[in-house]
Amino acid sequence: MAEGERPLKTAKDILGLLREVIAIGVVVVLLVDPAAVASFLVKAGIREIDAGGIQLELQQAADQTQQSTATVQAVVDQLNDLKSQLDRLKQTAVVPEVKQQLDTLSRDVGQTQAKTNQVQTSLERNLSIQRAIIQRYNPADPKSAVQPRP
């Protein structure tokens, strides 16, 4: 390789690496905080993206978030029932080892409940943000009103 070509090849390699890092960064941001990305795009005047036939609609994202919120709420309800059952079993248990295992299970379920409640809160916050963005750009749409949690 000629000496003049070496800096050119190095520059091309650096630009290629930079391009890949930026692409990975964009994907990570999309996965970590899609609501922030959607908000940024809407502020930039982009309401719909069509890339290779794939359309990203804010309403679809809000609908999916609402479905996820309902699913998480069902899990929260099941965890509440499970914790109550474990606590009742613990009160009737006679063998100390069984009581201790039931206590440990009940504590684990309680920790899972706390984590699930955090997820529920996060989903509700994201849904609220998505609905606010939709309302800003389509106030006549009745689906765009923020829906309270049942």
N, C-alpha and C positions, 0 to 999 in steps of 0.2 A: 504494500500500500504506500502510495506516495505521501510524503510528509505534509503536503497541503491538504490532502483528503482526510487526514486523521482528525483535525479539529472539527471539520464538517460532520464526520461520522459521530463524534462525541456529542456535538450539539444536537444532532438528530436523535441520538439515544436519550439524551436528557429530556428533550421535548416529548419523545414517546413515553418516557417514564412519567413525566409530569401529567400528560394526558390521561394515563391509566390511573394515577393517584386521584386526580380530580373526578374521574368517572366513578371510582370506588367510593370516594367521599360523598358524592351525590346520592348514590344508592344507599349508603349508610344513613344519611340524613333522612331520606324518604322512609326508611324502615323505622327509624327511631322516633321521629316526630312528624308524621304526615300532616297533621293539622297546621303546624307552623309553615310547612312547605306550601300547603294549599292557601293559607293566608297571604304568604308572600306573593304567590302567583296571581291571586285575585287583586292584590294591591297593585301589581304590575299591569293589570288590565287583562289577564288571561283567565277566562272562565272555563274554557274547555281545551283539552290537549288531545290532538289526534296524531299519534305517532305510529305509523305502520298499521293503521286500522284499529289501534287500541285507543278507546276513548276513556278519559278519566273525568268523571262527572262528580262534582261536589255532592250532589243529591244522593248518588249511589253510595258514596263513602259514608254519608250521614246515615243512610238506611242500614248499611252494614254495621256501623257503630251502634246503632239503636238495637239491632238484633243481638249483637255481642253483649250489650248491656243487659238485655233480657235474659240471655243465657247465664251470665254471671250472677244475676239476681236469683235464678233458679238454683244455682250452686250454693249461694249464700243460704238460701232457705233449707236446702238439704243438709248443709253443715250445721245449721242451728238445730235441726231435728236430731242429727247424729249426736251432737254434743249433749243434748237433753237425755237421750237414751243412755249414753255412756254414764252420765251423772246418776241416773236412776239405778243402773246396774251396779255402780260403785257403792251406792248406799245399801244395796241388798247383798252384796258379796260378803262372804264369811272368811274365806281364805285370804290372809294378808298379801300373798304374792299376786293374787288375782286383783285385789283392790289396788295394789300399786300399779299393775299393768293398765287397769282401767283409768287410773288417775293420769298416767303417762299418755295414754291415747286421748283422753279428754283434753289435756294440755296441748298436745299436738294439733288436735282439731281446732282448738282455740287460736293457735298461732296461724293455722291455715285460714281461719275465718278473718283474722286481722289482715293478712295479705290479700285475700279475696276482696275485702272491703276497700283496700287501697286501689286495687284494679278497678273496682266498680266506680269509685270516685273519679279516677283518671278517665275512664270511659265517658262518664257523665260530663266531665269538664270538656273533653274533646268534642262530644256531641253538641254541647252548648255552643262551642266555638264554631263548629261546622254550620249549625243552624243560623247563627248570627251572620256568618258570611253569606249564606244563601239568602237570608232575609234582606240583607243589604242590596243584593243584586236582583232579587225577585220577590218583592214584598207582597205581591198578589197571590203567591203560591201558599195555600193553606198548610201544606206539608212542611213549609219552612219555619213555622212557628216552633219555638222551643217547647218540647214535650216534657212535662215533669215526670219524675220517676214514680211508678205506682206504689 
